[in-house]
Amino acid sequence: MSENPLKISIITVVKNAENTISRCLSSLIEQTYSNVEIIVMDGASTDGTLGFIEKFRRENLKIYSEKDLGIYDALNKGISRSTGDIIGLLHSDDYLSNELVLEDIANEFSNTSLPIIIGKLSYFHPDNLTKIVRRYYPFRFSKWMFRFGMAPPHPAFYAKRELFERYGNYRTDLEIAGDFDLMLRFLYLHKVPYKCIDENWVMMSTGGKSTNGWTSIIKNNKDILTVCRDHHFYSNYMFIYAKYLIKTVGLLIK
């Protein structure tokens, strides 16, 4: 295990995910990087999730099981209980692509003064971990794309703690688009400099809350437009739904 003065905090929010949480946590504890803490926020699961989580309990893995107001409320609680210099997250359905991911992230932050670093993400089919559905290339992202409801890959988004303290955490009044709001504030409104890395850090399952059927898609896009209007950042439904055409031609996703 390597030693590095930078401490990384990973927040994992979970509720009733007994089929995937072990894979997620295994990918975290198998990391070669040692200066890391894992904050598991369990939303009072009613299946066997908590039992699986308890099997991973160790000094640097903290477990909290309590009711919350949704994923962004749980993320905020996790951030408030974390002590790391760098904040990242890993959804309970997802996993880190290899055991060197956090090592790479720590080295990147150690070699730059930039407060945000974003890696690549691959989507896999939930029934077949080896079937890559598409890839998300952050270096193809430009800030004008926020106007079309697009943002960098949130699960591969790592930021210094000071940004959350300065610009705020996740909005809890948004059911799906809290990550879009946070990245819009950090990257566009506050012009925080960032760097994109051409390394795949996260394997993400398709069928997440923001893309799970048309109801979720419509809700997500409605929330995105709400965010833009709240920040007086011009957008409209025509722009936001145009992102699917942009994605189809491979501007962001290949």
C-alpha positions as CSV (number, residue, x, y, z in Angstrom):
1,M,0.0,0.0,0.0
2,S,1.2,3.5,-0.9
3,E,1.4,6.4,1.5
4,N,0.3,9.8,0.5
5,P,-0.6,12.8,2.7
6,L,-3.8,13.4,0.8
7,K,-6.8,11.6,2.3
8,I,-9.6,10.5,0.1
9,S,-13.2,10.1,1.4
10,I,-15.6,8.0,-0.7
11,I,-19.3,8.3,0.1
12,T,-21.5,5.4,-0.8
13,V,-25.2,5.8,-0.5
14,V,-27.2,2.6,-0.4
15,K,-30.7,1.3,0.2
16,N,-32.0,-2.2,-0.4
17,A,-29.1,-3.2,-2.7
18,E,-28.1,-6.6,-1.3
19,N,-27.3,-7.9,-4.8
20,T,-24.7,-5.2,-5.6
21,I,-23.3,-3.7,-2.4
22,S,-20.7,-6.4,-1.9
23,R,-19.2,-5.8,-5.4
24,C,-19.2,-2.1,-4.8
25,L,-17.4,-2.3,-1.4
26,S,-15.0,-5.0,-2.5
27,S,-13.7,-2.6,-5.2
28,L,-13.1,0.0,-2.5
29,I,-11.3,-2.2,0.0
30,E,-9.1,-3.8,-2.6
31,Q,-7.6,-0.4,-3.6
32,T,-3.8,-0.2,-3.2
33,Y,-4.1,3.4,-1.9
34,S,-4.1,3.3,1.9
35,N,-5.0,6.9,3.0
36,V,-8.7,6.5,2.3
37,E,-11.9,6.4,4.3
38,I,-15.2,4.9,3.2
39,I,-18.4,6.4,4.4
40,V,-21.4,4.1,3.9
41,M,-24.8,5.8,4.3
42,D,-27.5,3.1,4.4
43,G,-31.0,4.5,4.2
44,A,-32.5,2.1,6.7
45,S,-32.5,-0.9,4.3
46,T,-35.2,-3.5,4.9
47,D,-33.5,-6.4,2.9
48,G,-30.2,-8.0,3.7
49,T,-28.1,-5.0,2.6
50,L,-26.9,-4.0,6.1
51,G,-25.7,-7.6,6.8
52,F,-23.6,-7.6,3.7
53,I,-22.2,-4.2,4.6
54,E,-21.3,-5.3,8.1
55,K,-19.0,-8.0,6.7
56,F,-16.8,-5.2,5.3
57,R,-16.5,-3.3,8.6
58,R,-13.0,-2.2,9.4
59,E,-11.2,0.9,10.8
60,N,-11.4,3.0,7.7
61,L,-15.0,2.0,6.8
62,K,-17.7,3.8,8.7
63,I,-21.3,2.6,8.5
64,Y,-24.4,4.7,9.2
65,S,-27.9,3.3,8.9
66,E,-30.7,5.8,9.2
67,K,-33.6,7.3,7.3
68,D,-32.8,10.2,5.0
69,L,-34.6,12.5,2.7
70,G,-33.1,11.0,-0.5
71,I,-29.8,10.4,-2.1
72,Y,-28.5,14.0,-1.9
73,D,-29.5,14.3,1.8
74,A,-27.5,11.1,2.4
75,L,-24.5,12.4,0.4
76,N,-24.5,15.6,2.4
77,K,-24.6,13.6,5.7
78,G,-21.7,11.5,4.4
79,I,-19.7,14.6,3.5
80,S,-20.3,16.2,6.9
81,R,-19.0,13.0,8.6
82,S,-16.0,12.6,6.4
83,T,-12.5,13.9,7.1
84,G,-10.8,13.6,3.7
85,D,-9.0,16.2,1.7
86,I,-10.7,14.9,-1.5
87,I,-14.3,13.9,-1.8
88,G,-15.7,11.3,-4.2
89,L,-18.6,9.0,-4.4
90,L,-19.4,5.5,-5.5
91,H,-23.0,4.4,-6.0
92,S,-24.0,1.0,-4.6
93,D,-24.7,-0.5,-8.0
94,D,-21.3,0.5,-9.4
95,Y,-17.7,-0.3,-8.7
96,L,-14.2,1.0,-9.3
97,S,-12.6,-0.4,-12.5
98,N,-9.4,-1.6,-10.9
99,E,-7.4,-1.6,-7.7
100,L,-5.2,1.4,-8.8
101,V,-8.0,3.9,-9.3
102,L,-7.6,5.8,-5.9
103,E,-3.8,5.6,-6.3
104,D,-4.1,7.4,-9.7
105,I,-6.5,10.0,-8.2
106,A,-4.2,10.8,-5.3
107,N,-1.2,11.1,-7.6
108,E,-3.1,13.4,-9.9
109,F,-4.1,15.7,-7.1
110,S,-0.6,15.6,-5.7
111,N,0.9,16.7,-9.0
112,T,-1.5,19.6,-9.7
113,S,-3.0,22.5,-7.8
114,L,-6.3,22.1,-9.6
115,P,-9.2,21.4,-7.2
116,I,-11.3,19.1,-9.4
117,I,-10.2,16.1,-11.4
118,I,-12.6,14.0,-13.5
119,G,-12.1,10.6,-14.9
120,K,-13.7,8.4,-17.5
121,L,-16.7,6.2,-16.9
122,S,-18.0,3.0,-18.6
123,Y,-21.6,1.8,-18.4
124,F,-22.2,-1.9,-18.1
125,H,-25.4,-4.0,-18.5
126,P,-26.7,-4.9,-15.0
127,D,-27.1,-8.5,-16.0
128,N,-23.6,-8.8,-17.5
129,L,-20.6,-7.0,-16.0
130,T,-18.5,-7.7,-19.1
131,K,-21.0,-6.1,-21.5
132,I,-20.0,-2.5,-21.9
133,V,-23.0,-0.6,-23.2
134,R,-21.2,2.8,-23.7
135,R,-18.4,5.0,-22.4
136,Y,-18.4,8.5,-21.1
137,Y,-15.4,10.6,-22.1
138,P,-15.1,13.7,-19.8
139,F,-12.5,15.4,-22.0
140,R,-15.2,15.8,-24.7
141,F,-17.2,17.9,-22.2
142,S,-17.2,21.7,-22.6
143,K,-19.0,24.0,-20.1
144,W,-21.5,25.3,-22.8
145,M,-23.0,21.8,-22.7
146,F,-24.6,22.6,-19.3
147,R,-27.1,24.6,-21.4
148,F,-28.2,21.3,-23.0
149,G,-28.6,19.5,-19.7
150,M,-25.2,17.7,-20.0
151,A,-22.6,17.4,-17.3
152,P,-19.3,15.5,-16.7
153,P,-19.7,11.9,-15.3
154,H,-20.6,12.5,-11.6
155,P,-19.4,9.1,-10.2
156,A,-15.9,10.0,-11.7
157,F,-15.9,13.5,-10.3
158,Y,-13.5,14.2,-7.5
159,A,-13.2,17.5,-5.7
160,K,-11.3,19.1,-2.8
161,R,-13.3,19.4,0.4
162,E,-12.8,23.2,0.4
163,L,-15.1,23.6,-2.6
164,F,-18.1,22.0,-0.7
165,E,-17.3,24.3,2.3
166,R,-17.1,27.4,0.0
167,Y,-19.9,26.8,-2.5
168,G,-22.2,24.4,-0.7
169,N,-23.2,20.7,-0.8
170,Y,-26.0,19.0,-2.8
171,R,-29.5,20.5,-3.0
172,T,-31.9,18.2,-1.2
173,D,-35.0,19.6,-2.9
174,L,-34.0,18.0,-6.2
175,E,-34.8,14.3,-6.6
176,I,-32.5,13.5,-9.5
177,A,-30.6,16.5,-10.7
178,G,-28.7,17.5,-7.5
179,D,-25.4,16.4,-9.1
180,F,-26.1,18.5,-12.2
181,D,-26.7,21.5,-9.9
182,L,-23.5,21.0,-8.0
183,M,-21.3,20.6,-11.0
184,L,-23.0,23.6,-12.7
185,R,-22.3,25.7,-9.7
186,F,-18.7,24.5,-9.3
187,L,-17.6,24.5,-12.9
188,Y,-19.7,27.2,-14.6
189,L,-21.0,29.7,-12.1
190,H,-17.9,29.8,-9.9
191,K,-15.4,28.9,-12.7
192,V,-13.5,26.4,-10.7
193,P,-10.7,25.0,-12.8
194,Y,-10.6,21.3,-13.5
195,K,-8.8,18.6,-15.3
196,C,-10.1,15.6,-17.2
197,I,-8.2,12.3,-17.2
198,D,-8.3,9.7,-20.0
199,E,-8.5,6.8,-17.6
200,N,-11.5,4.7,-16.8
201,W,-12.2,5.0,-13.1
202,V,-15.8,3.8,-12.7
203,M,-17.9,0.9,-14.0
204,M,-21.5,2.1,-13.7
205,S,-24.6,0.0,-14.1
206,T,-27.2,1.2,-16.6
207,G,-30.8,1.7,-15.4
208,G,-30.0,4.2,-12.7
209,K,-32.5,6.6,-11.2
210,S,-32.0,9.3,-13.8
211,T,-32.4,7.0,-16.8
212,N,-34.7,4.3,-15.5
213,G,-37.6,4.7,-18.0
214,W,-39.3,7.7,-19.5
215,T,-40.8,8.8,-16.2
216,S,-37.4,9.2,-14.7
217,I,-36.0,10.9,-17.8
218,I,-38.8,13.4,-17.9
219,K,-38.4,14.1,-14.2
220,N,-34.6,14.5,-14.5
221,N,-35.0,17.0,-17.4
222,K,-37.6,19.0,-15.6
223,D,-35.3,19.2,-12.6
224,I,-32.4,20.3,-14.8
225,L,-34.5,23.1,-16.3
226,T,-35.4,24.1,-12.7
227,V,-31.7,24.3,-11.8
228,C,-30.9,26.4,-14.9
229,R,-33.7,28.9,-14.1
230,D,-32.9,29.1,-10.4
231,H,-29.3,30.1,-11.4
232,H,-30.5,32.5,-14.2
233,F,-28.7,30.3,-16.6
234,Y,-30.6,30.3,-19.9
235,S,-31.9,26.9,-21.2
236,N,-35.1,25.5,-22.4
237,Y,-36.7,22.1,-23.1
238,M,-35.7,22.2,-26.7
239,F,-32.0,22.5,-25.7
240,I,-32.3,19.9,-23.0
241,Y,-33.9,17.2,-25.1
242,A,-31.5,18.0,-28.0
243,K,-28.8,16.4,-25.8
244,Y,-30.0,12.9,-26.9
245,L,-29.2,13.8,-30.5
246,I,-25.8,15.1,-29.4
247,K,-25.1,11.9,-27.6
248,T,-26.3,9.8,-30.5
249,V,-23.7,11.4,-32.8
250,G,-21.0,10.6,-30.2
251,L,-20.1,14.0,-28.9
252,L,-19.9,12.8,-25.3
253,I,-20.7,9.1,-25.3
254,K,-19.2,6.5,-27.6
